[in-house]
Amino acid sequence: MLRSDLARPAHEVAPTLLGARLTHASADGAVTVEITEVEAYSGETDPASHAHRGQTARNQVMFGEAGHLYVYLSYGMHWCANIVTGAAGQASGVLLRAGRVVDGLELARQRRGTTVPDRSLARGPACMTQALGIDTGLSAADVLAGPPLSLDSGRTIEPSVVAAGPRVGVRLAADVPWRFWIANDPTVSAYKRNPRAEPPAPLL
């Protein structure tokens, strides 16, 4: 995968990441996840984006070069990982929501728990980072530069099996259909609408 592939608007990049493979080579070993579900955020024009109110110490990675990882703590408990997209300064990104562990299965099981079904090892953004061993220490890492993180194109997903719908759990701009997933894939997470979600608003 080339940097130019990611240096486009997030909602255009997001479906192209389905089928791609993200690998984290850590001291414990390597785990590779094939991406099956993603969610796009367009930055300062998107009320649901962390970058909506401008650059901060937390989100500054999003304002940089495409192809870097933006990792944040969700609800004070779980790490979530985004691949930065678009041109530098625009702060768009794609949240990695779910995937299938295709390499390093035993290590992923150790991290997630031996009773967790294989289909659920990376099912959901927090589960995915846990299976991969990703935390804030990898925020700003370049996924196109090689170890410890590497993003490869993986297998081609036909457009006919790519589904799209509203984003999960966000309160603002929740109905924007920028969640993309491989239809009927068992590793895709369940849709949950935020009960406090406000009516849809157009994105600029």
SVG drawing of the C-alpha trace seen along z (x, -y; Angstrom):
<svg xmlns="http://www.w3.org/2000/svg" viewBox="-33 -24 44 45">
<polyline fill="none" stroke="black" stroke-width="0.4" points="0.0,0.0 1.3,-3.4 1.0,-6.7 -0.8,-8.2 -3.5,-5.5 -4.2,-7.0 -3.7,-10.7 -7.3,-11.0 -10.6,-11.9 -11.3,-9.4 -14.6,-8.2 -12.9,-7.3 -10.0,-5.5 -12.1,-3.6 -13.7,-1.0 -10.3,-0.3 -8.8,0.7 -11.2,3.7 -9.1,6.8 -5.9,5.0 -3.6,6.6 -2.1,4.7 0.8,6.4 2.4,5.5 5.8,7.1 6.4,6.7 8.9,8.2 6.3,10.9 5.9,11.8 3.9,10.7 0.2,10.6 -1.5,9.9 -5.2,8.8 -7.1,8.7 -9.4,5.6 -13.1,6.3 -14.7,3.2 -13.8,-0.5 -15.3,-3.9 -14.3,-7.2 -14.0,-10.7 -13.3,-13.8 -11.7,-16.1 -12.6,-19.7 -15.8,-19.6 -17.0,-16.4 -18.7,-17.0 -18.0,-13.4 -14.2,-13.7 -11.7,-14.3 -10.3,-17.0 -13.5,-18.9 -12.4,-21.7 -8.9,-22.0 -5.5,-20.7 -4.6,-19.7 -1.8,-17.7 -4.1,-14.6 -5.0,-14.7 -2.0,-16.4 -1.1,-13.1 -4.3,-13.5 -3.0,-16.7 0.2,-15.1 1.1,-12.9 -1.2,-10.1 -0.2,-6.6 0.5,-7.2 -1.4,-5.7 -3.5,-7.8 -4.2,-5.9 -6.5,-7.2 -8.0,-6.0 -11.8,-5.4 -13.9,-5.9 -10.7,-5.8 -10.4,-2.0 -9.8,-0.9 -7.3,-1.8 -8.6,-2.6 -6.5,-2.9 -7.0,-5.1 -5.0,-5.4 -4.5,-9.0 -5.7,-9.9 -5.9,-12.9 -3.5,-15.7 -1.3,-17.0 -3.2,-19.6 -6.7,-18.2 -6.8,-15.8 -9.0,-13.0 -8.7,-9.4 -10.2,-5.9 -11.0,-4.0 -10.1,-0.3 -13.3,1.3 -12.8,5.1 -10.8,7.7 -9.8,11.4 -6.5,12.6 -4.7,14.4 -1.2,14.7 0.0,14.9 -3.3,16.5 -1.8,18.0 -0.4,14.6 -3.7,12.9 -5.5,15.5 -3.1,14.9 -3.9,11.2 -7.6,11.5 -8.3,14.6 -8.3,18.3 -12.0,18.6 -12.7,15.9 -13.9,17.4 -11.5,16.8 -14.1,14.7 -14.2,12.3 -10.5,11.9 -10.4,8.6 -14.2,7.9 -14.6,4.3 -12.0,1.5 -10.8,2.2 -10.6,5.9 -8.6,5.3 -6.0,3.1 -5.7,5.6 -5.2,8.6 -2.5,6.6 -0.9,5.3 -1.4,1.7 -1.5,-1.1 -0.6,-4.8 3.1,-4.0 2.5,-3.3 0.6,-6.6 2.3,-8.4 4.0,-5.2 4.2,-5.0 2.3,-1.9 3.9,-2.2 7.5,-2.3 7.7,1.3 8.3,2.7 6.9,2.5 3.8,1.8 3.1,2.6 0.0,2.2 -0.2,4.4 -2.9,4.4 -3.9,8.0 -6.8,9.4 -9.1,7.5 -12.7,7.1 -15.2,6.8 -17.4,3.7 -20.5,5.8 -19.8,7.3 -18.9,3.9 -21.7,2.7 -22.1,-0.9 -24.1,-2.4 -24.3,-4.8 -21.4,-5.1 -21.4,-3.4 -21.8,-5.0 -21.2,-8.7 -23.6,-11.4 -23.0,-13.9 -23.3,-13.1 -24.2,-9.6 -26.2,-8.9 -23.5,-9.7 -23.0,-6.4 -19.3,-6.2 -19.0,-2.8 -17.9,-0.2 -17.7,3.5 -17.5,6.8 -21.1,8.0 -21.9,11.2 -18.4,11.5 -18.6,13.0 -15.8,10.8 -17.7,7.6 -19.0,5.9 -22.6,5.4 -24.1,2.0 -25.0,-0.1 -26.5,-3.6 -25.8,-6.1 -29.2,-6.6 -28.3,-10.3 -27.5,-10.7 -28.7,-14.0 -30.6,-14.3 -28.4,-14.0 -26.5,-17.1 -24.9,-17.5 -21.1,-17.4 -19.3,-20.1"/>
</svg>
